Amino acid sequence: MPWQLPASVGSRASGRKQVELRDISSRGLFFFTEAKMEENAKLEIVLMMPPELQQSEQWVCCQATVVRVEEDKPNQKIGVAAVIDRCQALPQI
């Protein structure tokens, strides 16, 4: 399902970056970043999960693994596809 959702992505190699998710499902997601990513890298992704994917709009923290990295040469960005390993709702404050 195509989306344009803001998210925070963190990894050991690139630190924490703000990205915009382009596609998200219950199994995985795709985003563009300026940071170099490697296949099999472990990511922590914090985002507001839309109500279309769960019962209500809620902040979640997902652990994911990069499965594909592709260059977007015209925009000088890196496209990253990741599979969601687990996802946990964050407490409301």
NORFEN-V632828 format. One record per pair of residues at least 24 apart in sequence whose ideal C-beta (glycine too) atoms are under 6 Angstrom apart, sorted by the first residue. I is the first residue (numbers start at 1). J is the second residue. D is the distance in whole Angstrom. If there is no record, write none. Layout:
i:I j:J d:D
i:I j:J d:D
This chain:
i:5 j:47 d:6
i:7 j:45 d:6
i:7 j:47 d:4
i:8 j:46 d:5
i:9 j:43 d:6
i:9 j:45 d:5
i:10 j:44 d:5
i:11 j:41 d:5
i:11 j:43 d:5
i:28 j:83 d:5
i:28 j:84 d:6
i:29 j:82 d:6
i:30 j:81 d:5
i:31 j:80 d:6
i:32 j:77 d:4
i:32 j:79 d:6
i:33 j:78 d:5
i:34 j:77 d:6
i:37 j:66 d:5
i:37 j:69 d:5
i:37 j:78 d:6
i:37 j:80 d:5
i:39 j:66 d:5
i:39 j:69 d:6
i:41 j:66 d:5
i:43 j:82 d:6
i:58 j:89 d:5
i:59 j:90 d:4
i:60 j:87 d:5
i:60 j:89 d:6
i:61 j:88 d:5
i:61 j:90 d:6
i:62 j:87 d:4
